[in-house]
């Protein structure tokens, strides 16, 4: 019976190891998750930056907390999408502000490849500038479409009221 229990433990450990590699999680302790069937993570809220979000994972590593975002799509040949980068940088700002901890980088795990996104003072400032631009555009009467991708337009929640949809 002991041999069977030992085999089961090894099999479980192997399954967990390969499952962790599939999600793109770095070595460390996962202490927050909003991925999978049960969305258990509560939103991170920064009143200072007027920002909130729910990363798929937060992992405590030797270098600090690393946000991990899972994407079901493949990574474009040109590299991560600007919106995907802005999303994980927003998680970095949230973690840094809400938890008062160091955030060395973030990870975007696409279906085919993993990309690491650097995080530091310049990336934080760039993201805050984007947020300011978004907030400023909310008061504008005319906000123009920023792309030429029909797939994006067809999935957009504003397509019924947009005069520039493709």
Order of alpha helices (4+ residues) and beta strands (2+ residues): alpha-beta-beta-beta-beta-beta-alpha-beta-beta-alpha-alpha
